[in-house]
Amino acid sequence: MYDPFLAEEAAFRDEVLDYVRTRLPEHIRRKQRDHQDLTREELTEWTLILNERGWGAPHWPVEWGGTGWSPLRRQVFLDTLQAEHAPDTLSFGTSMVGPVICAFGSEEQKRRFLPRILTLEDWWCQGFSEPDAGSDLASLRTSAVRRGDRYIVNGQKTWTTLGQYADWIFCLVRTDTNAKPQAGISFLLIDMRSAGISLRPIRTIDGGYEVNDVFFDEVEVPVENLVGEENKGWNYAKFLLGNERTGIARVGLSRALLRRVREWVSSARDSAALNRIRDRMLRLEVELRALEVTQMRILAGAPELGGSAASILKLRGSELQQNISRLMLDIAGSAAIGATSPVSPDWSATIADTFLNWRKVSIYGGSNEVQRSLIARQVLGGQLGRGMGR
């Protein structure tokens, strides 16, 4: 089908499709398609395959391994990977801390960390949320007190995804207890092998283990691991979260899921129940198309969206993923919990875990309730003010 938004990138999209279809190992594609966790070795294997084409971190500066692509081309690349059940690179490294180091880190930090992020020699995790500081991240209490050429870190982080594999963690820490909450936060890079760090696994609702509590007890961190300026970490965190929220939209993933639903619908026998499913599928396809158009408007720099673009993509993208997984769960029915049925889709056995796991998508990266408040303040607030003559 002709797509006016992507026509100029059609040849590039075909190039990416060809590379993914010929180079993506089948065992990785199958696990990704069925929403099974990849091992560190599997993700590293795919990362190195992408690096062969220079595609491991396309949004980085060229001098550090990036591609120089336009935002549109980067999005076409990401959507194509997702639509073909190819993994992203480890987002904590390439999409979160990597861009922060590129933009705000010292030259020594760039030389030290960026090459190893690109090859997954270093596995990173994120230390932002705390037991009493999630959506209200500025209330975090993990402290870093400077003593000579070291910071001494004490506190706890939670919901630390894949921390059990991590070599390094990037952390928001409080370095000034007397400043306003956002003004006293710094951004530290901490070696997970440091004395005083311990992990406690958290079992999630789907029975899996991907998140952890991380405890810091008198952990020594060299001052040279401070990114940017002390007490300016909130600015770097906002920069990072903008990248994270944009990535959570996962348009390509939603497209791949709906394609699987459509394949099942086209092979099922007509019935009143199937008509209802078909109606829900069509509505979701319309919502996905609207999200794609919104994404393209944002990439084109739509001024009316202001600074709320990442929040809009995160909000609508996460809701769409959850609604698609709910539809797939309803189609699977009892087969999702182990019952056998000759008409069940081939994805029935894994969809219950996916549905449960994806309850988190509307929470991480800033809860959707918070995103609605940001959109209201940044977009509607300005319009209301103008309407009242302010």
GIJO-V71959 format. One record per residue. N is the residue number from 0. RES is the residue in one small letter. PSI is psi in whole degrees, 0 to 359 (NA if undefined). OMEGA is omega in whole degrees, 0 to 359 (NA if undefined). D_FIRST is the distance of its C-alpha to the first C-alpha in whole Angstrom. Layout:
((N:RES:PSI:OMEGA:D_FIRST) (N:RES:PSI:OMEGA:D_FIRST))
This chain:
((0:m:134:181:0) (1:y:131:181:4) (2:d:106:184:6) (3:p:337:182:10) (4:f:331:187:12) (5:l:7:185:11) (6:a:318:182:10) (7:e:344:180:14) (8:e:12:185:14) (9:a:316:181:11) (10:a:320:178:14) (11:f:317:179:16) (12:r:319:178:14) (13:d:323:178:14) (14:e:316:179:18) (15:v:316:179:18) (16:l:314:181:16) (17:d:317:181:18) (18:y:315:181:21) (19:v:314:185:21) (20:r:334:180:20) (21:t:337:186:23) (22:r:339:181:26) (23:l:119:179:25) (24:p:138:186:28) (25:e:323:181:27) (26:h:329:177:30) (27:i:316:178:28) (28:r:317:182:25) (29:r:316:179:26) (30:k:321:179:29) (31:q:318:179:26) (32:r:322:183:24) (33:d:11:176:27) (34:h:39:175:28) (35:q:148:182:31) (36:d:135:173:33) (37:l:147:173:33) (38:t:166:176:36) (39:r:321:181:37) (40:e:320:181:37) (41:e:317:180:34) (42:l:323:177:32) (43:t:319:179:35) (44:e:313:181:33) (45:w:322:179:30) (46:t:317:180:31) (47:l:328:175:33) (48:i:317:176:30) (49:l:322:181:28) (50:n:334:177:31) (51:e:329:178:31) (52:r:2:183:28) (53:g:26:185:29) (54:w:15:184:27) (55:g:329:180:29) (56:a:72:188:29) (57:p:341:183:27) (58:h:0:178:28) (59:w:162:173:32) (60:p:146:184:34) (61:v:322:184:33) (62:e:344:179:37) (63:w:20:175:37) (64:g:5:178:34) (65:g:184:188:31) (66:t:340:186:28) (67:g:13:179:28) (68:w:156:172:25) (69:s:161:176:23) (70:p:323:179:23) (71:l:315:182:19) (72:r:321:177:19) (73:r:321:181:21) (74:q:322:175:19) (75:v:317:179:16) (76:f:310:182:18) (77:l:315:180:20) (78:d:323:180:16) (79:t:318:175:15) (80:l:310:184:19) (81:q:319:181:19) (82:a:337:180:16) (83:e:15:179:17) (84:h:34:174:21) (85:a:138:181:22) (86:p:151:164:25) (87:d:166:168:26) (88:t:170:182:29) (89:l:109:190:32) (90:s:329:181:31) (91:f:329:177:35) (92:g:301:189:35) (93:t:326:186:32) (94:s:346:183:31) (95:m:282:186:34) (96:v:328:180:38) (97:g:306:178:36) (98:p:327:178:35) (99:v:315:179:38) (100:i:319:178:40) (101:c:318:187:38) (102:a:325:190:39) (103:f:349:184:42) (104:g:164:176:44) (105:s:165:178:47) (106:e:323:178:47) (107:e:318:177:48) (108:q:320:178:46) (109:k:313:181:43) (110:r:325:184:45) (111:r:316:191:46) (112:f:322:190:43) (113:l:314:180:39) (114:p:324:182:40) (115:r:334:172:41) (116:i:318:184:38) (117:l:326:182:35) (118:t:0:184:37) (119:l:23:170:37) (120:e:328:173:41) (121:d:128:177:41) (122:w:126:184:40) (123:w:153:170:40) (124:c:171:189:40) (125:q:128:178:40) (126:g:76:179:43) (127:f:296:187:42) (128:s:149:175:43) (129:e:166:181:47) (130:p:326:179:48) (131:d:21:181:49) (132:a:85:177:46) (133:g:270:176:43) (134:s:327:175:41) (135:d:68:189:44) (136:l:332:183:44) (137:a:349:179:46) (138:s:12:182:49) (139:l:151:185:49) (140:r:354:177:52) (141:t:125:189:52) (142:s:151:173:55) (143:a:110:182:55) (144:v:127:182:59) (145:r:130:173:59) (146:r:100:182:62) (147:g:239:182:63) (148:d:21:181:60) (149:r:151:164:59) (150:y:140:175:57) (151:i:116:188:58) (152:v:131:176:55) (153:n:139:178:56) (154:g:197:183:54) (155:q:138:169:51) (156:k:154:181:47) (157:t:168:184:45) (158:w:35:183:41) (159:t:101:186:41) (160:t:130:177:38) (161:l:24:179:39) (162:g:337:180:42) (163:q:342:179:44) (164:y:348:197:42) (165:a:142:170:43) (166:d:329:183:45) (167:w:154:175:44) (168:i:134:173:44) (169:f:129:191:43) (170:c:143:164:45) (171:l:128:183:46) (172:v:153:179:50) (173:r:120:181:52) (174:t:352:177:54) (175:d:108:182:56) (176:t:351:182:57) (177:n:345:181:59) (178:a:168:171:56) (179:k:152:188:53) (180:p:310:183:51) (181:q:338:187:48) (182:a:351:184:50) (183:g:26:185:52) (184:i:140:177:49) (185:s:164:185:49) (186:f:111:184:46) (187:l:147:172:48) (188:l:121:190:46) (189:i:129:177:48) (190:d:122:183:49) (191:m:348:178:49) (192:r:4:181:51) (193:s:145:175:54) (194:a:137:178:57) (195:g:356:177:57) (196:i:131:176:53) (197:s:153:181:52) (198:l:147:171:49) (199:r:119:183:49) (200:p:149:175:46) (201:i:121:176:45) (202:r:130:183:43) (203:t:172:188:40) (204:i:336:178:39) (205:d:5:179:37) (206:g:359:183:40) (207:g:175:177:39) (208:y:95:176:41) (209:e:350:182:39) (210:v:160:188:41) (211:n:156:158:44) (212:d:139:177:47) (213:v:127:183:48) (214:f:139:179:52) (215:f:119:182:54) (216:d:98:180:57) (217:e:46:181:59) (218:v:128:180:56) (219:e:128:181:57) (220:v:124:179:54) (221:p:143:180:55) (222:v:329:181:55) (223:e:353:176:53) (224:n:5:171:50) (225:l:127:176:50) (226:v:129:178:46) (227:g:220:183:47) (228:e:149:174:50) (229:e:140:179:52) (230:n:11:176:51) (231:k:11:186:48) (232:g:333:179:46) (233:w:323:177:44) (234:n:319:180:42) (235:y:325:178:41) (236:a:320:179:40) (237:k:320:176:38) (238:f:314:180:36) (239:l:315:183:35) (240:l:329:175:34) (241:g:319:176:32) (242:n:318:182:30) (243:e:315:184:30) (244:r:323:177:29) (245:t:319:181:26) (246:g:334:182:25) (247:i:342:180:26) (248:a:319:173:23) (249:r:57:180:21) (250:v:317:181:17) (251:g:322:178:16) (252:l:314:178:19) (253:s:323:178:18) (254:r:317:180:14) (255:a:319:180:16) (256:l:315:180:18) (257:l:330:176:16) (258:r:321:178:14) (259:r:322:177:18) (260:v:315:181:19) (261:r:321:178:16) (262:e:319:179:17) (263:w:316:181:20) (264:v:319:183:20) (265:s:340:181:18) (266:s:353:184:21) (267:a:157:179:24) (268:r:143:179:26) (269:d:140:177:26) (270:s:169:178:28) (271:a:321:179:29) (272:a:319:179:29) (273:l:323:178:25) (274:n:321:179:24) (275:r:320:178:25) (276:i:317:179:23) (277:r:320:179:20) (278:d:315:178:21) (279:r:319:179:22) (280:m:315:181:18) (281:l:321:178:16) (282:r:319:179:19) (283:l:324:177:18) (284:e:323:176:14) (285:v:317:179:15) (286:e:321:179:18) (287:l:318:179:15) (288:r:320:177:13) (289:a:321:178:16) (290:l:319:177:18) (291:e:316:179:15) (292:v:317:178:15) (293:t:318:178:19) (294:q:318:180:19) (295:m:322:177:17) (296:r:318:180:20) (297:i:318:178:23) (298:l:332:178:22) (299:a:358:176:22) (300:g:41:180:25) (301:a:112:187:25) (302:p:333:184:29) (303:e:346:180:29) (304:l:346:176:28) (305:g:220:181:31) (306:g:9:184:32) (307:s:2:187:31) (308:a:311:182:27) (309:a:323:179:28) (310:s:321:179:29) (311:i:314:180:27) (312:l:318:180:24) (313:k:314:183:27) (314:l:305:185:27) (315:r:323:180:24) (316:g:317:181:23) (317:s:320:177:26) (318:e:320:181:26) (319:l:316:178:22) (320:q:317:180:23) (321:q:320:181:26) (322:n:324:176:25) (323:i:317:180:22) (324:s:328:176:25) (325:r:317:177:27) (326:l:316:180:25) (327:m:322:177:25) (328:l:318:179:29) (329:d:322:178:29) (330:i:317:182:27) (331:a:324:180:29) (332:g:222:184:32) (333:s:341:178:36) (334:a:339:179:34) (335:a:342:179:33) (336:i:24:170:37) (337:g:351:177:38) (338:a:153:180:38) (339:t:143:179:37) (340:s:134:182:34) (341:p:345:182:33) (342:v:5:181:30) (343:s:142:176:29) (344:p:161:182:26) (345:d:348:180:27) (346:w:8:185:26) (347:s:321:188:29) (348:a:337:184:32) (349:t:352:189:31) (350:i:331:179:29) (351:a:316:178:32) (352:d:319:179:33) (353:t:313:180:30) (354:f:314:181:30) (355:l:316:182:34) (356:n:324:184:33) (357:w:2:169:30) (358:r:336:183:33) (359:k:339:190:33) (360:v:330:179:30) (361:s:2:181:31) (362:i:311:186:35) (363:y:159:185:34) (364:g:13:186:33) (365:g:116:186:35) (366:s:154:182:35) (367:n:330:176:33) (368:e:319:178:36) (369:v:321:179:37) (370:q:321:177:33) (371:r:321:178:34) (372:s:319:178:37) (373:l:316:179:36) (374:i:316:180:33) (375:a:319:183:36) (376:r:319:187:38) (377:q:329:182:36) (378:v:298:184:34) (379:l:327:180:35) (380:g:315:179:39) (381:g:321:180:39) (382:q:320:179:37) (383:l:321:179:40) (384:g:319:179:43) (385:r:323:180:42) (386:g:333:180:42) (387:m:7:178:45) (388:g:21:180:46) (389:r:NA:NA:47))
